[in-house]
Amino acid sequence: MARHLPGSFFDVMPVALRDAHLVARGREWFARAYTHWLEEMGASPADVAASASEVEAVLTQHDRNVLIIERDDQRVGFAVLQHRSATDIPSVHLLHAFYVSPEFRTLGVGDAAARLLFDRFKGRWEIRSLSSDTRAIAFWRRVTTRYAEGVVDERRERGEVVQRFLSNGAR
């Protein structure tokens, strides 16, 4: 196991991931937070208005995990993962959405939540960011490079920056 220095992004306040289905009123909270995420991503008003059916679809798909990010028992964000598997290759965890409320963004919550995600779902990971979202690209470069100890394959594909790496348990 890698040694981490005190004060590194691994040593932040208590952050937890909870399944949205198992959290009291988690589905409702996720629906509201998902709307905020869409607005931040620049979704049209029509797309934001139609998000209720999208949220329900995300919450009911069997190959998805919807996790609420909590800091000190307060809901502060979410992550949506899709798991793809085939008989001839190991499963891949695709990060579809990752959101931390603006007031918690510079406190290390996202870093800690990402590490928890990668440790919980061992295997191959793929994170896609819109090429125009420089803030997300910088965040994921920093987080994945630290987590995967620099072993990250990054490419540009169809208007996105794609990062692929193995979580600790898969190396």
MODELLER restraints for C-alpha pairs under 7 A, 6 or more apart:
rsr = mdl.restraints
at = mdl.atoms
rsr.add(forms.Gaussian(group=physical.xy_distance, feature=features.Distance(at['CA:9:A'], at['CA:108:A']), mean=6.26, stdev=0.5))
rsr.add(forms.Gaussian(group=physical.xy_distance, feature=features.Distance(at['CA:9:A'], at['CA:111:A']), mean=6.24, stdev=0.5))
rsr.add(forms.Gaussian(group=physical.xy_distance, feature=features.Distance(at['CA:9:A'], at['CA:112:A']), mean=6.66, stdev=0.5))
rsr.add(forms.Gaussian(group=physical.xy_distance, feature=features.Distance(at['CA:10:A'], at['CA:112:A']), mean=5.96, stdev=0.5))
rsr.add(forms.Gaussian(group=physical.xy_distance, feature=features.Distance(at['CA:12:A'], at['CA:108:A']), mean=6.22, stdev=0.5))
rsr.add(forms.Gaussian(group=physical.xy_distance, feature=features.Distance(at['CA:12:A'], at['CA:112:A']), mean=6.79, stdev=0.5))
rsr.add(forms.Gaussian(group=physical.xy_distance, feature=features.Distance(at['CA:14:A'], at['CA:71:A']), mean=5.77, stdev=0.5))
rsr.add(forms.Gaussian(group=physical.xy_distance, feature=features.Distance(at['CA:14:A'], at['CA:72:A']), mean=5.69, stdev=0.5))
rsr.add(forms.Gaussian(group=physical.xy_distance, feature=features.Distance(at['CA:15:A'], at['CA:70:A']), mean=5.56, stdev=0.5))
rsr.add(forms.Gaussian(group=physical.xy_distance, feature=features.Distance(at['CA:15:A'], at['CA:71:A']), mean=4.55, stdev=0.5))
rsr.add(forms.Gaussian(group=physical.xy_distance, feature=features.Distance(at['CA:15:A'], at['CA:72:A']), mean=6.61, stdev=0.5))
rsr.add(forms.Gaussian(group=physical.xy_distance, feature=features.Distance(at['CA:15:A'], at['CA:109:A']), mean=6.68, stdev=0.5))
rsr.add(forms.Gaussian(group=physical.xy_distance, feature=features.Distance(at['CA:15:A'], at['CA:112:A']), mean=6.52, stdev=0.5))
rsr.add(forms.Gaussian(group=physical.xy_distance, feature=features.Distance(at['CA:15:A'], at['CA:113:A']), mean=6.46, stdev=0.5))
rsr.add(forms.Gaussian(group=physical.xy_distance, feature=features.Distance(at['CA:16:A'], at['CA:69:A']), mean=5.85, stdev=0.5))
rsr.add(forms.Gaussian(group=physical.xy_distance, feature=features.Distance(at['CA:16:A'], at['CA:70:A']), mean=5.13, stdev=0.5))
rsr.add(forms.Gaussian(group=physical.xy_distance, feature=features.Distance(at['CA:16:A'], at['CA:71:A']), mean=6.50, stdev=0.5))
rsr.add(forms.Gaussian(group=physical.xy_distance, feature=features.Distance(at['CA:16:A'], at['CA:113:A']), mean=6.95, stdev=0.5))
rsr.add(forms.Gaussian(group=physical.xy_distance, feature=features.Distance(at['CA:17:A'], at['CA:67:A']), mean=5.83, stdev=0.5))
rsr.add(forms.Gaussian(group=physical.xy_distance, feature=features.Distance(at['CA:17:A'], at['CA:68:A']), mean=5.57, stdev=0.5))
rsr.add(forms.Gaussian(group=physical.xy_distance, feature=features.Distance(at['CA:17:A'], at['CA:69:A']), mean=4.83, stdev=0.5))
rsr.add(forms.Gaussian(group=physical.xy_distance, feature=features.Distance(at['CA:17:A'], at['CA:70:A']), mean=6.28, stdev=0.5))
rsr.add(forms.Gaussian(group=physical.xy_distance, feature=features.Distance(at['CA:18:A'], at['CA:67:A']), mean=5.25, stdev=0.5))
rsr.add(forms.Gaussian(group=physical.xy_distance, feature=features.Distance(at['CA:18:A'], at['CA:68:A']), mean=5.11, stdev=0.5))
rsr.add(forms.Gaussian(group=physical.xy_distance, feature=features.Distance(at['CA:18:A'], at['CA:69:A']), mean=6.61, stdev=0.5))
rsr.add(forms.Gaussian(group=physical.xy_distance, feature=features.Distance(at['CA:19:A'], at['CA:66:A']), mean=6.03, stdev=0.5))
rsr.add(forms.Gaussian(group=physical.xy_distance, feature=features.Distance(at['CA:19:A'], at['CA:67:A']), mean=4.59, stdev=0.5))
rsr.add(forms.Gaussian(group=physical.xy_distance, feature=features.Distance(at['CA:19:A'], at['CA:68:A']), mean=6.23, stdev=0.5))
rsr.add(forms.Gaussian(group=physical.xy_distance, feature=features.Distance(at['CA:20:A'], at['CA:26:A']), mean=4.76, stdev=0.5))
rsr.add(forms.Gaussian(group=physical.xy_distance, feature=features.Distance(at['CA:20:A'], at['CA:27:A']), mean=5.78, stdev=0.5))
rsr.add(forms.Gaussian(group=physical.xy_distance, feature=features.Distance(at['CA:20:A'], at['CA:66:A']), mean=5.68, stdev=0.5))
rsr.add(forms.Gaussian(group=physical.xy_distance, feature=features.Distance(at['CA:20:A'], at['CA:67:A']), mean=5.35, stdev=0.5))
rsr.add(forms.Gaussian(group=physical.xy_distance, feature=features.Distance(at['CA:20:A'], at['CA:68:A']), mean=5.73, stdev=0.5))
rsr.add(forms.Gaussian(group=physical.xy_distance, feature=features.Distance(at['CA:21:A'], at['CA:27:A']), mean=6.42, stdev=0.5))
rsr.add(forms.Gaussian(group=physical.xy_distance, feature=features.Distance(at['CA:31:A'], at['CA:52:A']), mean=6.91, stdev=0.5))
rsr.add(forms.Gaussian(group=physical.xy_distance, feature=features.Distance(at['CA:31:A'], at['CA:55:A']), mean=6.08, stdev=0.5))
rsr.add(forms.Gaussian(group=physical.xy_distance, feature=features.Distance(at['CA:35:A'], at['CA:48:A']), mean=6.12, stdev=0.5))
rsr.add(forms.Gaussian(group=physical.xy_distance, feature=features.Distance(at['CA:35:A'], at['CA:51:A']), mean=6.76, stdev=0.5))
rsr.add(forms.Gaussian(group=physical.xy_distance, feature=features.Distance(at['CA:37:A'], at['CA:99:A']), mean=6.43, stdev=0.5))
rsr.add(forms.Gaussian(group=physical.xy_distance, feature=features.Distance(at['CA:38:A'], at['CA:48:A']), mean=6.39, stdev=0.5))
rsr.add(forms.Gaussian(group=physical.xy_distance, feature=features.Distance(at['CA:39:A'], at['CA:48:A']), mean=6.88, stdev=0.5))
rsr.add(forms.Gaussian(group=physical.xy_distance, feature=features.Distance(at['CA:58:A'], at['CA:64:A']), mean=6.97, stdev=0.5))
rsr.add(forms.Gaussian(group=physical.xy_distance, feature=features.Distance(at['CA:59:A'], at['CA:66:A']), mean=6.70, stdev=0.5))
rsr.add(forms.Gaussian(group=physical.xy_distance, feature=features.Distance(at['CA:63:A'], at['CA:82:A']), mean=5.56, stdev=0.5))
rsr.add(forms.Gaussian(group=physical.xy_distance, feature=features.Distance(at['CA:63:A'], at['CA:83:A']), mean=5.45, stdev=0.5))
rsr.add(forms.Gaussian(group=physical.xy_distance, feature=features.Distance(at['CA:64:A'], at['CA:80:A']), mean=6.85, stdev=0.5))
rsr.add(forms.Gaussian(group=physical.xy_distance, feature=features.Distance(at['CA:64:A'], at['CA:81:A']), mean=5.37, stdev=0.5))
rsr.add(forms.Gaussian(group=physical.xy_distance, feature=features.Distance(at['CA:64:A'], at['CA:82:A']), mean=4.43, stdev=0.5))
rsr.add(forms.Gaussian(group=physical.xy_distance, feature=features.Distance(at['CA:64:A'], at['CA:83:A']), mean=6.38, stdev=0.5))
rsr.add(forms.Gaussian(group=physical.xy_distance, feature=features.Distance(at['CA:65:A'], at['CA:80:A']), mean=5.72, stdev=0.5))
rsr.add(forms.Gaussian(group=physical.xy_distance, feature=features.Distance(at['CA:65:A'], at['CA:81:A']), mean=5.13, stdev=0.5))
rsr.add(forms.Gaussian(group=physical.xy_distance, feature=features.Distance(at['CA:65:A'], at['CA:82:A']), mean=6.55, stdev=0.5))
rsr.add(forms.Gaussian(group=physical.xy_distance, feature=features.Distance(at['CA:66:A'], at['CA:79:A']), mean=5.95, stdev=0.5))
rsr.add(forms.Gaussian(group=physical.xy_distance, feature=features.Distance(at['CA:66:A'], at['CA:80:A']), mean=4.69, stdev=0.5))
rsr.add(forms.Gaussian(group=physical.xy_distance, feature=features.Distance(at['CA:66:A'], at['CA:81:A']), mean=6.62, stdev=0.5))
rsr.add(forms.Gaussian(group=physical.xy_distance, feature=features.Distance(at['CA:67:A'], at['CA:78:A']), mean=5.49, stdev=0.5))
rsr.add(forms.Gaussian(group=physical.xy_distance, feature=features.Distance(at['CA:67:A'], at['CA:79:A']), mean=5.24, stdev=0.5))
rsr.add(forms.Gaussian(group=physical.xy_distance, feature=features.Distance(at['CA:67:A'], at['CA:80:A']), mean=6.43, stdev=0.5))
rsr.add(forms.Gaussian(group=physical.xy_distance, feature=features.Distance(at['CA:68:A'], at['CA:75:A']), mean=6.73, stdev=0.5))
rsr.add(forms.Gaussian(group=physical.xy_distance, feature=features.Distance(at['CA:68:A'], at['CA:77:A']), mean=5.89, stdev=0.5))
rsr.add(forms.Gaussian(group=physical.xy_distance, feature=features.Distance(at['CA:68:A'], at['CA:78:A']), mean=4.33, stdev=0.5))
rsr.add(forms.Gaussian(group=physical.xy_distance, feature=features.Distance(at['CA:68:A'], at['CA:79:A']), mean=6.55, stdev=0.5))
rsr.add(forms.Gaussian(group=physical.xy_distance, feature=features.Distance(at['CA:69:A'], at['CA:75:A']), mean=5.99, stdev=0.5))
rsr.add(forms.Gaussian(group=physical.xy_distance, feature=features.Distance(at['CA:69:A'], at['CA:76:A']), mean=5.71, stdev=0.5))
rsr.add(forms.Gaussian(group=physical.xy_distance, feature=features.Distance(at['CA:69:A'], at['CA:77:A']), mean=4.75, stdev=0.5))
rsr.add(forms.Gaussian(group=physical.xy_distance, feature=features.Distance(at['CA:69:A'], at['CA:78:A']), mean=5.08, stdev=0.5))
rsr.add(forms.Gaussian(group=physical.xy_distance, feature=features.Distance(at['CA:69:A'], at['CA:113:A']), mean=6.69, stdev=0.5))
rsr.add(forms.Gaussian(group=physical.xy_distance, feature=features.Distance(at['CA:70:A'], at['CA:76:A']), mean=5.45, stdev=0.5))
rsr.add(forms.Gaussian(group=physical.xy_distance, feature=features.Distance(at['CA:70:A'], at['CA:77:A']), mean=6.93, stdev=0.5))
rsr.add(forms.Gaussian(group=physical.xy_distance, feature=features.Distance(at['CA:76:A'], at['CA:100:A']), mean=5.79, stdev=0.5))
rsr.add(forms.Gaussian(group=physical.xy_distance, feature=features.Distance(at['CA:76:A'], at['CA:101:A']), mean=5.51, stdev=0.5))
rsr.add(forms.Gaussian(group=physical.xy_distance, feature=features.Distance(at['CA:77:A'], at['CA:99:A']), mean=5.08, stdev=0.5))
rsr.add(forms.Gaussian(group=physical.xy_distance, feature=features.Distance(at['CA:77:A'], at['CA:100:A']), mean=4.14, stdev=0.5))
rsr.add(forms.Gaussian(group=physical.xy_distance, feature=features.Distance(at['CA:77:A'], at['CA:101:A']), mean=5.74, stdev=0.5))
rsr.add(forms.Gaussian(group=physical.xy_distance, feature=features.Distance(at['CA:78:A'], at['CA:98:A']), mean=5.79, stdev=0.5))
rsr.add(forms.Gaussian(group=physical.xy_distance, feature=features.Distance(at['CA:78:A'], at['CA:99:A']), mean=5.29, stdev=0.5))
rsr.add(forms.Gaussian(group=physical.xy_distance, feature=features.Distance(at['CA:78:A'], at['CA:100:A']), mean=6.68, stdev=0.5))
rsr.add(forms.Gaussian(group=physical.xy_distance, feature=features.Distance(at['CA:79:A'], at['CA:97:A']), mean=5.47, stdev=0.5))
rsr.add(forms.Gaussian(group=physical.xy_distance, feature=features.Distance(at['CA:79:A'], at['CA:98:A']), mean=4.39, stdev=0.5))
rsr.add(forms.Gaussian(group=physical.xy_distance, feature=features.Distance(at['CA:79:A'], at['CA:99:A']), mean=6.44, stdev=0.5))
rsr.add(forms.Gaussian(group=physical.xy_distance, feature=features.Distance(at['CA:80:A'], at['CA:95:A']), mean=6.15, stdev=0.5))
rsr.add(forms.Gaussian(group=physical.xy_distance, feature=features.Distance(at['CA:80:A'], at['CA:96:A']), mean=5.38, stdev=0.5))
rsr.add(forms.Gaussian(group=physical.xy_distance, feature=features.Distance(at['CA:80:A'], at['CA:97:A']), mean=4.99, stdev=0.5))
rsr.add(forms.Gaussian(group=physical.xy_distance, feature=features.Distance(at['CA:80:A'], at['CA:98:A']), mean=6.51, stdev=0.5))
rsr.add(forms.Gaussian(group=physical.xy_distance, feature=features.Distance(at['CA:81:A'], at['CA:93:A']), mean=6.49, stdev=0.5))
rsr.add(forms.Gaussian(group=physical.xy_distance, feature=features.Distance(at['CA:81:A'], at['CA:94:A']), mean=5.55, stdev=0.5))
rsr.add(forms.Gaussian(group=physical.xy_distance, feature=features.Distance(at['CA:81:A'], at['CA:95:A']), mean=4.71, stdev=0.5))
rsr.add(forms.Gaussian(group=physical.xy_distance, feature=features.Distance(at['CA:81:A'], at['CA:96:A']), mean=5.57, stdev=0.5))
rsr.add(forms.Gaussian(group=physical.xy_distance, feature=features.Distance(at['CA:82:A'], at['CA:93:A']), mean=5.84, stdev=0.5))
rsr.add(forms.Gaussian(group=physical.xy_distance, feature=features.Distance(at['CA:82:A'], at['CA:94:A']), mean=5.08, stdev=0.5))
rsr.add(forms.Gaussian(group=physical.xy_distance, feature=features.Distance(at['CA:82:A'], at['CA:95:A']), mean=6.57, stdev=0.5))
rsr.add(forms.Gaussian(group=physical.xy_distance, feature=features.Distance(at['CA:82:A'], at['CA:96:A']), mean=6.86, stdev=0.5))
rsr.add(forms.Gaussian(group=physical.xy_distance, feature=features.Distance(at['CA:83:A'], at['CA:91:A']), mean=6.62, stdev=0.5))
rsr.add(forms.Gaussian(group=physical.xy_distance, feature=features.Distance(at['CA:83:A'], at['CA:92:A']), mean=5.75, stdev=0.5))
rsr.add(forms.Gaussian(group=physical.xy_distance, feature=features.Distance(at['CA:83:A'], at['CA:93:A']), mean=4.73, stdev=0.5))
rsr.add(forms.Gaussian(group=physical.xy_distance, feature=features.Distance(at['CA:83:A'], at['CA:94:A']), mean=6.25, stdev=0.5))
rsr.add(forms.Gaussian(group=physical.xy_distance, feature=features.Distance(at['CA:84:A'], at['CA:91:A']), mean=5.45, stdev=0.5))
rsr.add(forms.Gaussian(group=physical.xy_distance, feature=features.Distance(at['CA:84:A'], at['CA:92:A']), mean=5.19, stdev=0.5))
rsr.add(forms.Gaussian(group=physical.xy_distance, feature=features.Distance(at['CA:84:A'], at['CA:93:A']), mean=6.52, stdev=0.5))
rsr.add(forms.Gaussian(group=physical.xy_distance, feature=features.Distance(at['CA:85:A'], at['CA:91:A']), mean=4.14, stdev=0.5))
rsr.add(forms.Gaussian(group=physical.xy_distance, feature=features.Distance(at['CA:85:A'], at['CA:92:A']), mean=6.32, stdev=0.5))
rsr.add(forms.Gaussian(group=physical.xy_distance, feature=features.Distance(at['CA:91:A'], at['CA:123:A']), mean=6.67, stdev=0.5))
rsr.add(forms.Gaussian(group=physical.xy_distance, feature=features.Distance(at['CA:91:A'], at['CA:124:A']), mean=6.58, stdev=0.5))
rsr.add(forms.Gaussian(group=physical.xy_distance, feature=features.Distance(at['CA:92:A'], at['CA:123:A']), mean=6.60, stdev=0.5))
rsr.add(forms.Gaussian(group=physical.xy_distance, feature=features.Distance(at['CA:92:A'], at['CA:124:A']), mean=4.82, stdev=0.5))
rsr.add(forms.Gaussian(group=physical.xy_distance, feature=features.Distance(at['CA:92:A'], at['CA:125:A']), mean=5.55, stdev=0.5))
rsr.add(forms.Gaussian(group=physical.xy_distance, feature=features.Distance(at['CA:93:A'], at['CA:124:A']), mean=6.16, stdev=0.5))
rsr.add(forms.Gaussian(group=physical.xy_distance, feature=features.Distance(at['CA:93:A'], at['CA:125:A']), mean=4.78, stdev=0.5))
rsr.add(forms.Gaussian(group=physical.xy_distance, feature=features.Distance(at['CA:93:A'], at['CA:126:A']), mean=6.19, stdev=0.5))
rsr.add(forms.Gaussian(group=physical.xy_distance, feature=features.Distance(at['CA:94:A'], at['CA:125:A']), mean=6.05, stdev=0.5))
rsr.add(forms.Gaussian(group=physical.xy_distance, feature=features.Distance(at['CA:94:A'], at['CA:126:A']), mean=4.93, stdev=0.5))
rsr.add(forms.Gaussian(group=physical.xy_distance, feature=features.Distance(at['CA:94:A'], at['CA:127:A']), mean=6.10, stdev=0.5))
rsr.add(forms.Gaussian(group=physical.xy_distance, feature=features.Distance(at['CA:95:A'], at['CA:126:A']), mean=6.48, stdev=0.5))
rsr.add(forms.Gaussian(group=physical.xy_distance, feature=features.Distance(at['CA:95:A'], at['CA:127:A']), mean=5.30, stdev=0.5))
rsr.add(forms.Gaussian(group=physical.xy_distance, feature=features.Distance(at['CA:100:A'], at['CA:110:A']), mean=6.45, stdev=0.5))
rsr.add(forms.Gaussian(group=physical.xy_distance, feature=features.Distance(at['CA:111:A'], at['CA:143:A']), mean=6.29, stdev=0.5))
rsr.add(forms.Gaussian(group=physical.xy_distance, feature=features.Distance(at['CA:118:A'], at['CA:167:A']), mean=5.52, stdev=0.5))
rsr.add(forms.Gaussian(group=physical.xy_distance, feature=features.Distance(at['CA:119:A'], at['CA:167:A']), mean=6.48, stdev=0.5))
rsr.add(forms.Gaussian(group=physical.xy_distance, feature=features.Distance(at['CA:119:A'], at['CA:168:A']), mean=6.60, stdev=0.5))
rsr.add(forms.Gaussian(group=physical.xy_distance, feature=features.Distance(at['CA:122:A'], at['CA:167:A']), mean=5.30, stdev=0.5))
rsr.add(forms.Gaussian(group=physical.xy_distance, feature=features.Distance(at['CA:122:A'], at['CA:168:A']), mean=6.86, stdev=0.5))
rsr.add(forms.Gaussian(group=physical.xy_distance, feature=features.Distance(at['CA:122:A'], at['CA:169:A']), mean=5.37, stdev=0.5))
rsr.add(forms.Gaussian(group=physical.xy_distance, feature=features.Distance(at['CA:122:A'], at['CA:170:A']), mean=5.87, stdev=0.5))
rsr.add(forms.Gaussian(group=physical.xy_distance, feature=features.Distance(at['CA:123:A'], at['CA:166:A']), mean=5.55, stdev=0.5))
rsr.add(forms.Gaussian(group=physical.xy_distance, feature=features.Distance(at['CA:123:A'], at['CA:167:A']), mean=5.43, stdev=0.5))
rsr.add(forms.Gaussian(group=physical.xy_distance, feature=features.Distance(at['CA:123:A'], at['CA:169:A']), mean=6.82, stdev=0.5))
rsr.add(forms.Gaussian(group=physical.xy_distance, feature=features.Distance(at['CA:123:A'], at['CA:170:A']), mean=4.88, stdev=0.5))
rsr.add(forms.Gaussian(group=physical.xy_distance, feature=features.Distance(at['CA:124:A'], at['CA:165:A']), mean=5.92, stdev=0.5))
rsr.add(forms.Gaussian(group=physical.xy_distance, feature=features.Distance(at['CA:124:A'], at['CA:166:A']), mean=4.59, stdev=0.5))
rsr.add(forms.Gaussian(group=physical.xy_distance, feature=features.Distance(at['CA:124:A'], at['CA:167:A']), mean=6.44, stdev=0.5))
rsr.add(forms.Gaussian(group=physical.xy_distance, feature=features.Distance(at['CA:125:A'], at['CA:164:A']), mean=5.48, stdev=0.5))
rsr.add(forms.Gaussian(group=physical.xy_distance, feature=features.Distance(at['CA:125:A'], at['CA:165:A']), mean=5.43, stdev=0.5))
rsr.add(forms.Gaussian(group=physical.xy_distance, feature=features.Distance(at['CA:125:A'], at['CA:166:A']), mean=5.95, stdev=0.5))
rsr.add(forms.Gaussian(group=physical.xy_distance, feature=features.Distance(at['CA:126:A'], at['CA:162:A']), mean=6.76, stdev=0.5))
rsr.add(forms.Gaussian(group=physical.xy_distance, feature=features.Distance(at['CA:126:A'], at['CA:163:A']), mean=5.64, stdev=0.5))
rsr.add(forms.Gaussian(group=physical.xy_distance, feature=features.Distance(at['CA:126:A'], at['CA:164:A']), mean=4.60, stdev=0.5))
rsr.add(forms.Gaussian(group=physical.xy_distance, feature=features.Distance(at['CA:126:A'], at['CA:165:A']), mean=6.92, stdev=0.5))
rsr.add(forms.Gaussian(group=physical.xy_distance, feature=features.Distance(at['CA:127:A'], at['CA:162:A']), mean=5.69, stdev=0.5))
rsr.add(forms.Gaussian(group=physical.xy_distance, feature=features.Distance(at['CA:127:A'], at['CA:163:A']), mean=5.20, stdev=0.5))
rsr.add(forms.Gaussian(group=physical.xy_distance, feature=features.Distance(at['CA:127:A'], at['CA:164:A']), mean=6.60, stdev=0.5))
rsr.add(forms.Gaussian(group=physical.xy_distance, feature=features.Distance(at['CA:128:A'], at['CA:160:A']), mean=6.15, stdev=0.5))
rsr.add(forms.Gaussian(group=physical.xy_distance, feature=features.Distance(at['CA:128:A'], at['CA:161:A']), mean=5.66, stdev=0.5))
rsr.add(forms.Gaussian(group=physical.xy_distance, feature=features.Distance(at['CA:128:A'], at['CA:162:A']), mean=4.54, stdev=0.5))
rsr.add(forms.Gaussian(group=physical.xy_distance, feature=features.Distance(at['CA:128:A'], at['CA:163:A']), mean=6.52, stdev=0.5))
rsr.add(forms.Gaussian(group=physical.xy_distance, feature=features.Distance(at['CA:129:A'], at['CA:136:A']), mean=6.49, stdev=0.5))
rsr.add(forms.Gaussian(group=physical.xy_distance, feature=features.Distance(at['CA:129:A'], at['CA:137:A']), mean=6.13, stdev=0.5))
rsr.add(forms.Gaussian(group=physical.xy_distance, feature=features.Distance(at['CA:129:A'], at['CA:160:A']), mean=5.40, stdev=0.5))
rsr.add(forms.Gaussian(group=physical.xy_distance, feature=features.Distance(at['CA:129:A'], at['CA:161:A']), mean=5.25, stdev=0.5))
rsr.add(forms.Gaussian(group=physical.xy_distance, feature=features.Distance(at['CA:129:A'], at['CA:162:A']), mean=6.60, stdev=0.5))
rsr.add(forms.Gaussian(group=physical.xy_distance, feature=features.Distance(at['CA:130:A'], at['CA:159:A']), mean=6.23, stdev=0.5))
rsr.add(forms.Gaussian(group=physical.xy_distance, feature=features.Distance(at['CA:130:A'], at['CA:160:A']), mean=4.44, stdev=0.5))
rsr.add(forms.Gaussian(group=physical.xy_distance, feature=features.Distance(at['CA:130:A'], at['CA:161:A']), mean=6.27, stdev=0.5))
rsr.add(forms.Gaussian(group=physical.xy_distance, feature=features.Distance(at['CA:131:A'], at['CA:159:A']), mean=5.48, stdev=0.5))
rsr.add(forms.Gaussian(group=physical.xy_distance, feature=features.Distance(at['CA:131:A'], at['CA:160:A']), mean=4.67, stdev=0.5))
rsr.add(forms.Gaussian(group=physical.xy_distance, feature=features.Distance(at['CA:131:A'], at['CA:161:A']), mean=5.60, stdev=0.5))
rsr.add(forms.Gaussian(group=physical.xy_distance, feature=features.Distance(at['CA:144:A'], at['CA:152:A']), mean=6.95, stdev=0.5))
rsr.add(forms.Gaussian(group=physical.xy_distance, feature=features.Distance(at['CA:145:A'], at['CA:151:A']), mean=6.79, stdev=0.5))
rsr.add(forms.Gaussian(group=physical.xy_distance, feature=features.Distance(at['CA:145:A'], at['CA:152:A']), mean=6.42, stdev=0.5))
rsr.add(forms.Gaussian(group=physical.xy_distance, feature=features.Distance(at['CA:148:A'], at['CA:165:A']), mean=6.71, stdev=0.5))
rsr.add(forms.Gaussian(group=physical.xy_distance, feature=features.Distance(at['CA:148:A'], at['CA:166:A']), mean=6.85, stdev=0.5))
rsr.add(forms.Gaussian(group=physical.xy_distance, feature=features.Distance(at['CA:148:A'], at['CA:167:A']), mean=6.77, stdev=0.5))
rsr.add(forms.Gaussian(group=physical.xy_distance, feature=features.Distance(at['CA:151:A'], at['CA:165:A']), mean=6.54, stdev=0.5))
rsr.add(forms.Gaussian(group=physical.xy_distance, feature=features.Distance(at['CA:152:A'], at['CA:163:A']), mean=6.40, stdev=0.5))
rsr.add(forms.Gaussian(group=physical.xy_distance, feature=features.Distance(at['CA:152:A'], at['CA:164:A']), mean=5.71, stdev=0.5))
rsr.add(forms.Gaussian(group=physical.xy_distance, feature=features.Distance(at['CA:152:A'], at['CA:165:A']), mean=4.92, stdev=0.5))
rsr.add(forms.Gaussian(group=physical.xy_distance, feature=features.Distance(at['CA:153:A'], at['CA:163:A']), mean=5.59, stdev=0.5))
rsr.add(forms.Gaussian(group=physical.xy_distance, feature=features.Distance(at['CA:153:A'], at['CA:164:A']), mean=5.07, stdev=0.5))
rsr.add(forms.Gaussian(group=physical.xy_distance, feature=features.Distance(at['CA:153:A'], at['CA:165:A']), mean=6.38, stdev=0.5))
rsr.add(forms.Gaussian(group=physical.xy_distance, feature=features.Distance(at['CA:154:A'], at['CA:161:A']), mean=6.91, stdev=0.5))
rsr.add(forms.Gaussian(group=physical.xy_distance, feature=features.Distance(at['CA:154:A'], at['CA:162:A']), mean=5.53, stdev=0.5))
rsr.add(forms.Gaussian(group=physical.xy_distance, feature=features.Distance(at['CA:154:A'], at['CA:163:A']), mean=4.42, stdev=0.5))
rsr.add(forms.Gaussian(group=physical.xy_distance, feature=features.Distance(at['CA:154:A'], at['CA:164:A']), mean=6.42, stdev=0.5))
rsr.add(forms.Gaussian(group=physical.xy_distance, feature=features.Distance(at['CA:155:A'], at['CA:161:A']), mean=5.80, stdev=0.5))
rsr.add(forms.Gaussian(group=physical.xy_distance, feature=features.Distance(at['CA:155:A'], at['CA:162:A']), mean=5.29, stdev=0.5))
rsr.add(forms.Gaussian(group=physical.xy_distance, feature=features.Distance(at['CA:155:A'], at['CA:163:A']), mean=6.65, stdev=0.5))
rsr.add(forms.Gaussian(group=physical.xy_distance, feature=features.Distance(at['CA:156:A'], at['CA:162:A']), mean=6.03, stdev=0.5))
